[in-house]
Amino acid sequence: MKWRLSFLLIAALTLIPVISVKANTRLSQHQVEEYTVEIGGKYNICPELLQAIIERESNYDPCAVNGNCIGLMQISEKWHTGRMEKLGVSDLTDPYSNILVGTDYLAELFDEAVSSGRGDDLYYVLMRYNFKTSTANKRWSEGDYSDYAIEVSERAAELEAEHGK
């Protein structure tokens, strides 16, 4: 009996550091800023927009999972396998890689918005990022902007003001 209790105690103590490391996976805002400035610059996308999406999607947790969506920008490997291959990304929990895939997708959404006659409407792009295309198209055409789109765009504006832009 003592042997079993000792074994359980040792096992429990061994797991504590693993649990605390997993619980403390969030990146600092400074680390995210560095990545978003670099990657946003490559795609001509405002880093503060990327930061606002990251804050909303994962609260800076690179290991965040919601259904099939993974990482800082909640990317679904199912829908972005080709994009990941094109960019040389294999691990969506890697912060830089996740931001790269998410930013590449946003750039595509901005291009599609312009080519479809919607201009570079940020609300539309954010709804496309967050919803199925048909849902985003319907809501946008009705002027029914999602809370997600409004909140992310407002947070991006706040971050821009904080950064003196």
LONUZA-747126 format. One record per residue (C-alpha): residue in one letter; chain; residue number from 1; z, x, y. Coordinates in nm, 3 decimals. Example, Ala and Ser with C-alpha at 12.3 -4.5 7.8 and 13.67 -1.06 7.14 Angstrom:
<atoms>
  rest  kette   nr        w        u        v
     A      A    1    0.780    1.230   -0.450
     S      A    2    0.714    1.367   -0.106
</atoms>
This chain:
<atoms>
  rest  kette   nr        w        u        v
     M      A    1    0.000    0.000    0.000
     K      A    2    0.088    0.282    0.244
     W      A    3   -0.241    0.450    0.161
     R      A    4   -0.436    0.135    0.253
     L      A    5   -0.248    0.093    0.582
     S      A    6   -0.307    0.458    0.669
     F      A    7   -0.675    0.423    0.587
     L      A    8   -0.705    0.112    0.804
     L      A    9   -0.521    0.281    1.091
     I      A   10   -0.745    0.587    1.072
     A      A   11   -1.055    0.367    1.054
     A      A   12   -0.941    0.164    1.355
     L      A   13   -0.864    0.473    1.561
     T      A   14   -1.200    0.622    1.470
     L      A   15   -1.381    0.314    1.600
     I      A   16   -1.202    0.300    1.936
     P      A   17   -1.401    0.584    2.099
     V      A   18   -1.728    0.432    1.976
     I      A   19   -1.635    0.095    2.122
     S      A   20   -1.534    0.242    2.456
     V      A   21   -1.852    0.450    2.481
     K      A   22   -2.068    0.146    2.405
     A      A   23   -1.876   -0.062    2.659
     N      A   24   -1.935    0.200    2.928
     T      A   25   -2.314    0.228    2.915
     R      A   26   -2.396    0.105    3.265
     L      A   27   -2.576    0.345    3.492
     S      A   28   -2.460    0.418    3.841
     Q      A   29   -2.654    0.263    4.125
     H      A   30   -2.743    0.619    4.235
     Q      A   31   -2.904    0.698    3.898
     V      A   32   -3.104    0.376    3.911
     E      A   33   -3.209    0.451    4.270
     E      A   34   -3.350    0.790    4.167
     Y      A   35   -3.562    0.638    3.891
     T      A   36   -3.677    0.341    4.096
     V      A   37   -3.777    0.555    4.394
     E      A   38   -3.985    0.782    4.171
     I      A   39   -4.146    0.512    3.955
     G      A   40   -4.180    0.261    4.239
     G      A   41   -4.360    0.528    4.441
     K      A   42   -4.613    0.580    4.161
     Y      A   43   -4.692    0.208    4.153
     N      A   44   -4.647    0.131    4.524
     I      A   45   -4.364   -0.111    4.443
     C      A   46   -4.054   -0.124    4.657
     P      A   47   -3.767    0.051    4.474
     E      A   48   -3.522   -0.206    4.608
     L      A   49   -3.717   -0.480    4.433
     L      A   50   -3.686   -0.288    4.107
     Q      A   51   -3.314   -0.236    4.170
     A      A   52   -3.261   -0.606    4.237
     I      A   53   -3.439   -0.697    3.913
     I      A   54   -3.229   -0.444    3.720
     E      A   55   -2.908   -0.576    3.875
     R      A   56   -3.000   -0.933    3.787
     E      A   57   -3.144   -0.868    3.441
     S      A   58   -2.891   -0.623    3.298
     N      A   59   -2.624   -0.536    3.555
     Y      A   60   -2.729   -0.171    3.511
     D      A   61   -2.666   -0.174    3.133
     P      A   62   -2.951    0.017    2.961
     C      A   63   -2.843   -0.124    2.624
     A      A   64   -2.837   -0.488    2.737
     V      A   65   -3.002   -0.725    2.490
     N      A   66   -3.090   -1.089    2.546
     G      A   67   -3.289   -1.235    2.259
     N      A   68   -3.593   -1.007    2.219
     C      A   69   -3.548   -0.850    2.562
     I      A   70   -3.398   -0.503    2.589
     G      A   71   -3.267   -0.266    2.853
     L      A   72   -3.238   -0.250    3.228
     M      A   73   -3.539   -0.468    3.309
     Q      A   74   -3.512   -0.678    2.990
     I      A   75   -3.845   -0.585    2.837
     S      A   76   -3.970   -0.757    2.521
     E      A   77   -4.129   -0.507    2.284
     K      A   78   -4.308   -0.801    2.122
     W      A   79   -4.509   -0.867    2.438
     H      A   80   -4.536   -0.510    2.569
     T      A   81   -4.618   -0.298    2.263
     G      A   82   -4.960   -0.205    2.400
     R      A   83   -4.813   -0.120    2.739
     M      A   84   -4.546    0.094    2.574
     E      A   85   -4.809    0.282    2.373
     K      A   86   -5.022    0.334    2.685
     L      A   87   -4.721    0.476    2.871
     G      A   88   -4.587    0.680    2.577
     V      A   89   -4.265    0.477    2.557
     S      A   90   -4.085    0.428    2.227
     D      A   91   -3.726    0.352    2.332
     L      A   92   -3.661    0.060    2.566
     T      A   93   -3.292    0.154    2.593
     D      A   94   -3.397    0.477    2.767
     P      A   95   -3.347    0.392    3.136
     Y      A   96   -3.649    0.579    3.271
     S      A   97   -3.880    0.440    3.003
     N      A   98   -3.756    0.085    3.052
     I      A   99   -3.807    0.100    3.429
     L      A  100   -4.152    0.251    3.376
     V      A  101   -4.262   -0.033    3.146
     G      A  102   -4.109   -0.299    3.373
     T      A  103   -4.272   -0.153    3.683
     D      A  104   -4.609   -0.124    3.514
     Y      A  105   -4.582   -0.491    3.420
     L      A  106   -4.485   -0.589    3.776
     A      A  107   -4.785   -0.398    3.912
     E      A  108   -5.007   -0.593    3.674
     L      A  109   -4.849   -0.920    3.789
     F      A  110   -4.909   -0.831    4.155
     D      A  111   -5.273   -0.749    4.076
     E      A  112   -5.314   -1.079    3.889
     A      A  113   -5.155   -1.271    4.176
     V      A  114   -5.403   -1.122    4.423
     S      A  115   -5.704   -1.177    4.197
     S      A  116   -5.602   -1.539    4.132
     G      A  117   -5.590   -1.620    4.504
     R      A  118   -5.211   -1.623    4.534
     G      A  119   -5.199   -1.306    4.740
     D      A  120   -4.906   -1.077    4.681
     D      A  121   -4.657   -1.366    4.681
     L      A  122   -4.329   -1.214    4.564
     Y      A  123   -4.187   -1.547    4.449
     Y      A  124   -4.489   -1.604    4.228
     V      A  125   -4.470   -1.254    4.078
     L      A  126   -4.099   -1.290    4.006
     M      A  127   -4.150   -1.628    3.845
     R      A  128   -4.424   -1.477    3.629
     Y      A  129   -4.185   -1.196    3.536
     N      A  130   -3.918   -1.447    3.439
     F      A  131   -4.115   -1.743    3.297
     K      A  132   -4.417   -1.823    3.084
     T      A  133   -4.737   -1.804    3.288
     S      A  134   -4.798   -2.180    3.269
     T      A  135   -4.447   -2.256    3.396
     A      A  136   -4.475   -2.008    3.682
     N      A  137   -4.819   -2.141    3.779
     K      A  138   -4.702   -2.503    3.779
     R      A  139   -4.384   -2.437    3.977
     W      A  140   -4.561   -2.212    4.228
     S      A  141   -4.837   -2.468    4.288
     E      A  142   -4.568   -2.730    4.357
     G      A  143   -4.378   -2.497    4.592
     D      A  144   -4.085   -2.510    4.350
     Y      A  145   -3.960   -2.153    4.360
     S      A  146   -3.707   -2.063    4.093
     D      A  147   -3.351   -1.961    4.171
     Y      A  148   -3.430   -1.634    3.994
     A      A  149   -3.720   -1.555    4.228
     I      A  150   -3.523   -1.648    4.539
     E      A  151   -3.209   -1.458    4.439
     V      A  152   -3.394   -1.141    4.334
     S      A  153   -3.603   -1.138    4.653
     E      A  154   -3.295   -1.194    4.870
     R      A  155   -3.108   -0.916    4.690
     A      A  156   -3.406   -0.683    4.733
     A      A  157   -3.400   -0.757    5.109
     E      A  158   -3.024   -0.685    5.118
     L      A  159   -3.078   -0.353    4.942
     E      A  160   -3.357   -0.263    5.182
     A      A  161   -3.125   -0.331    5.476
     E      A  162   -2.853   -0.119    5.313
     H      A  163   -3.107    0.163    5.281
     G      A  164   -3.211    0.133    5.645
     K      A  165   -3.554   -0.018    5.584
</atoms>
